[in-house]
Amino acid sequence: MKLPERQPVQEAFSGHIYVLEQRGLLASEPFADREPLYRGAMLLRYGVEYLGKPQFCILPELVAMDYGAALAGEDAWQFLFERSNLYPRADVVGYRNDGLDDMVVVKWLDLMAPVAVVAYASESDHVPIAWVRGFIGAGFDTLPNYAKSYLPYFENVESWQATLHE
């Protein structure tokens, strides 16, 4: 059986990435008093944290079941969140948020953790710009669909900072 071509789940976005309190945050408009880490076109890819290693996530490109079937892209993503409990030995292939090409068994992923949103400068990049943890300011509606689902929204920097001390 021929495996499908590896394909991450990704969406295009144009905006700014800021690093505040050592966390990456997206914005569609520039902040007047801060310099962005990155500005311009980017790709947002989605990942799953490793169980017990929340500093790492894998951005699935291919899922191979132990009985020989394989899924890529959107099909692999849907499988992970809808049916992977039936196949805990399935392998997930993709790049980690640190750029390492990896393969991990589904049972070693934390599917209950928030979905990771990781920004890349181009299609060919494997090392990300940043793992983004939220969206600040106006323009939340300009985000692509997955990003709107997975990123918390904050009206301004102050409202985001208030959540750090809760």
PELINMO-V660017 format. One record per residue. N is the residue number from 1. RES is the residue in three letters. D_CENTER is the distance of its C-alpha to the mean C-alpha in Angstrom with 1 decimal. Layout:
n: [N,N]
res: [RES,RES]
d_center: [D_CENTER,D_CENTER]
//
This chain:
n: [1,2,3,4,5,6,7,8,9,10,11,12,13,14,15,16,17,18,19,20,21,22,23,24,25,26,27,28,29,30,31,32,33,34,35,36,37,38,39,40,41,42,43,44,45,46,47,48,49,50,51,52,53,54,55,56,57,58,59,60,61,62,63,64,65,66,67,68,69,70,71,72,73,74,75,76,77,78,79,80,81,82,83,84,85,86,87,88,89,90,91,92,93,94,95,96,97,98,99,100,101,102,103,104,105,106,107,108,109,110,111,112,113,114,115,116,117,118,119,120,121,122,123,124,125,126,127,128,129,130,131,132,133,134,135,136,137,138,139,140,141,142,143,144,145,146,147,148,149,150,151,152,153,154,155,156,157,158,159,160,161,162,163,164,165,166]
res: [MET,LYS,LEU,PRO,GLU,ARG,GLN,PRO,VAL,GLN,GLU,ALA,PHE,SER,GLY,HIS,ILE,TYR,VAL,LEU,GLU,GLN,ARG,GLY,LEU,LEU,ALA,SER,GLU,PRO,PHE,ALA,ASP,ARG,GLU,PRO,LEU,TYR,ARG,GLY,ALA,MET,LEU,LEU,ARG,TYR,GLY,VAL,GLU,TYR,LEU,GLY,LYS,PRO,GLN,PHE,CYS,ILE,LEU,PRO,GLU,LEU,VAL,ALA,MET,ASP,TYR,GLY,ALA,ALA,LEU,ALA,GLY,GLU,ASP,ALA,TRP,GLN,PHE,LEU,PHE,GLU,ARG,SER,ASN,LEU,TYR,PRO,ARG,ALA,ASP,VAL,VAL,GLY,TYR,ARG,ASN,ASP,GLY,LEU,ASP,ASP,MET,VAL,VAL,VAL,LYS,TRP,LEU,ASP,LEU,MET,ALA,PRO,VAL,ALA,VAL,VAL,ALA,TYR,ALA,SER,GLU,SER,ASP,HIS,VAL,PRO,ILE,ALA,TRP,VAL,ARG,GLY,PHE,ILE,GLY,ALA,GLY,PHE,ASP,THR,LEU,PRO,ASN,TYR,ALA,LYS,SER,TYR,LEU,PRO,TYR,PHE,GLU,ASN,VAL,GLU,SER,TRP,GLN,ALA,THR,LEU,HIS,GLU]
d_center: [29.5,27.3,23.5,21.4,19.7,16.2,13.7,9.9,8.7,8.4,10.3,12.5,13.1,15.9,16.2,16.2,14.1,16.2,16.3,18.3,19.3,17.0,13.8,11.9,12.5,12.6,16.0,17.7,21.0,22.1,23.3,27.0,27.2,24.2,23.1,19.5,17.6,16.8,18.0,18.0,16.2,12.6,9.9,6.6,4.5,2.8,4.2,7.4,9.4,12.7,15.7,17.6,15.4,12.8,12.5,10.9,8.0,8.4,6.6,9.6,12.1,15.1,16.5,20.2,22.4,25.4,27.8,26.8,24.6,21.2,18.5,15.9,13.3,13.5,16.2,14.4,11.5,14.5,16.4,14.0,14.2,17.7,19.8,18.5,20.8,23.6,22.5,21.4,22.5,20.3,18.5,14.8,14.6,11.9,11.0,10.0,8.4,12.2,12.9,14.9,15.3,15.5,16.6,16.5,18.4,16.7,18.9,17.3,13.9,13.5,12.8,14.2,11.8,9.5,6.2,3.6,2.6,4.0,7.3,9.9,13.6,14.5,14.2,15.9,14.0,12.5,12.5,10.0,11.6,9.7,7.0,7.8,9.4,11.3,13.4,17.0,20.1,21.3,19.5,16.9,18.3,17.3,13.6,12.6,12.8,9.4,8.5,11.9,11.4,8.6,9.5,13.0,15.6,18.3,21.5,22.1,21.6,24.3,22.8,19.5,21.7,23.7,20.9,20.8,24.3,24.3]
//
